[in-house]
Amino acid sequence: MEVCIDNLESAINAEKGGAMKLELCSTNNDGGLTPSLGLLRVVKKNVKIPVIVMIRPRTGDYIYSDEEIEIMSEDVKIYGENGADGFVFGIITPEGKVDVKNCSKLIKLAGNLPVTFSRAFDVIKDPLERMEEIISLGFERILTSGLQESACEGIPLLKQLMEAARGRIVIMPGAGIKPNNLQFLLKETNAVQFHASAGKVLKKEHMVTDQSIVKEMVTIFNSMSKCKK
């Protein structure tokens, strides 16, 4: 289980609940943006599990200008020097294809750190073809809802992607995954990783990852894994 978080309390709760990875961003409610460097440093001091940093300079589409690519490039370098365990980003062209040139640029800057193609994947055209491009670039994972509002709605495409991937890349379902639908999703897709926030609203518009929800989802995942064996 990878938990997307945008604050320290969520990071600590996710690890205590049994999460294996964190996706660190800011403004989770807007789909996530690049977090502050201070947040990364403090999270790294307080958790031991890998912290994957989102590189996204603004909300909106995933078609970036040369200036925005420069910002993203600097962020990859800076965060890599400050403890990031990997990166998640996605860059596409106006035609709905993968921006191979700029993705390749960021991957090279990431060095040996693993990279995940973000939910920019969910607004591309011809997803099976695009997956091949993403594999050839060297991405380790694709975070996707199957081009739908939620991963459960996207199950048909998620299954197609996993079958076509043949283990060459991890297809990681994300969006709308909760304890009450996780078992169904895992059963239908055979996903080996999944992505969720496992949050609850503490104050108005302030969501924090709930340790008990993470634990429940990890338990479901582990029980399904044992059944497959």
Solvent accessible surface area in square Angstrom, and as a share of the most:
residue,aa,sasa,rsa
1,M,16,0.07
2,E,5,0.02
3,V,0,0.00
4,C,14,0.09
5,I,1,0.01
6,D,39,0.20
7,N,26,0.13
8,L,53,0.26
9,E,86,0.39
10,S,2,0.02
11,A,0,0.00
12,I,49,0.25
13,N,30,0.15
14,A,0,0.00
15,E,49,0.22
16,K,131,0.56
17,G,4,0.04
18,G,29,0.28
19,A,3,0.03
20,M,130,0.58
21,K,49,0.21
22,L,0,0.00
23,E,6,0.03
24,L,0,0.00
25,C,0,0.00
26,S,31,0.20
27,T,67,0.39
28,N,42,0.21
29,N,110,0.57
30,D,83,0.43
31,G,49,0.47
32,G,0,0.00
33,L,35,0.17
34,T,27,0.16
35,P,4,0.02
36,S,67,0.43
37,L,49,0.24
38,G,42,0.40
39,L,35,0.17
40,L,0,0.00
41,R,122,0.44
42,V,63,0.36
43,V,0,0.00
44,K,65,0.28
45,K,169,0.72
46,N,71,0.36
47,V,10,0.05
48,K,194,0.82
49,I,29,0.15
50,P,53,0.34
51,V,0,0.00
52,I,5,0.03
53,V,0,0.00
54,M,15,0.06
55,I,1,0.01
56,R,20,0.07
57,P,41,0.26
58,R,70,0.26
59,T,65,0.38
60,G,51,0.49
61,D,73,0.38
62,Y,33,0.12
63,I,62,0.31
64,Y,21,0.08
65,S,50,0.32
66,D,116,0.60
67,E,117,0.53
68,E,34,0.15
69,I,5,0.02
70,E,110,0.49
71,I,90,0.46
72,M,0,0.00
73,S,8,0.05
74,E,77,0.34
75,D,25,0.13
76,V,2,0.01
77,K,83,0.35
78,I,66,0.34
79,Y,12,0.05
80,G,31,0.29
81,E,140,0.63
82,N,37,0.19
83,G,31,0.29
84,A,6,0.05
85,D,43,0.22
86,G,0,0.00
87,F,1,0.00
88,V,2,0.01
89,F,2,0.01
90,G,3,0.03
91,I,0,0.00
92,I,9,0.05
93,T,31,0.18
94,P,103,0.65
95,E,107,0.48
96,G,7,0.06
97,K,101,0.43
98,V,6,0.03
99,D,22,0.12
100,V,71,0.41
101,K,166,0.70
102,N,23,0.12
103,C,0,0.00
104,S,30,0.19
105,K,94,0.40
106,L,0,0.00
107,I,28,0.14
108,K,158,0.67
109,L,65,0.32
110,A,8,0.06
111,G,52,0.50
112,N,162,0.83
113,L,56,0.28
114,P,47,0.30
115,V,4,0.02
116,T,4,0.02
117,F,0,0.00
118,S,9,0.06
119,R,83,0.30
120,A,0,0.00
121,F,0,0.00
122,D,20,0.10
123,V,87,0.50
124,I,8,0.04
125,K,129,0.55
126,D,81,0.42
127,P,24,0.15
128,L,71,0.35
129,E,102,0.46
130,R,12,0.04
131,M,0,0.00
132,E,74,0.33
133,E,46,0.20
134,I,0,0.00
135,I,34,0.17
136,S,94,0.61
137,L,30,0.15
138,G,49,0.47
139,F,8,0.03
140,E,82,0.37
141,R,4,0.02
142,I,0,0.00
143,L,6,0.03
144,T,0,0.00
145,S,0,0.00
146,G,1,0.01
147,L,53,0.26
148,Q,86,0.38
149,E,148,0.66
150,S,24,0.15
151,A,0,0.00
152,C,34,0.20
153,E,102,0.46
154,G,1,0.01
155,I,13,0.07
156,P,88,0.56
157,L,27,0.14
158,L,0,0.00
159,K,74,0.31
160,Q,89,0.39
161,L,0,0.00
162,M,37,0.17
163,E,125,0.56
164,A,31,0.24
165,A,2,0.01
166,R,172,0.63
167,G,75,0.72
168,R,100,0.36
169,I,11,0.05
170,V,34,0.20
171,I,7,0.03
172,M,0,0.00
173,P,0,0.00
174,G,0,0.00
175,A,21,0.16
176,G,43,0.41
177,I,8,0.04
178,K,114,0.48
179,P,35,0.22
180,N,136,0.70
181,N,33,0.17
182,L,0,0.00
183,Q,104,0.46
184,F,112,0.47
185,L,0,0.00
186,L,1,0.01
187,K,140,0.59
188,E,58,0.26
189,T,7,0.04
190,N,94,0.48
191,A,1,0.01
192,V,101,0.58
193,Q,45,0.20
194,F,0,0.00
195,H,13,0.06
196,A,6,0.05
197,S,38,0.24
198,A,8,0.06
199,G,21,0.21
200,K,96,0.41
201,V,89,0.51
202,L,86,0.43
203,K,146,0.62
204,K,181,0.77
205,E,136,0.61
206,H,74,0.33
207,M,78,0.35
208,V,4,0.02
209,T,5,0.03
210,D,18,0.09
211,Q,74,0.33
212,S,73,0.47
213,I,41,0.21
214,V,0,0.00
215,K,126,0.54
216,E,87,0.39
217,M,0,0.00
218,V,25,0.14
219,T,81,0.47
220,I,30,0.15
221,F,37,0.15
222,N,69,0.36
223,S,54,0.35
224,M,22,0.10
225,S,32,0.21
226,K,151,0.64
227,C,108,0.65
228,K,102,0.43
229,K,206,0.87
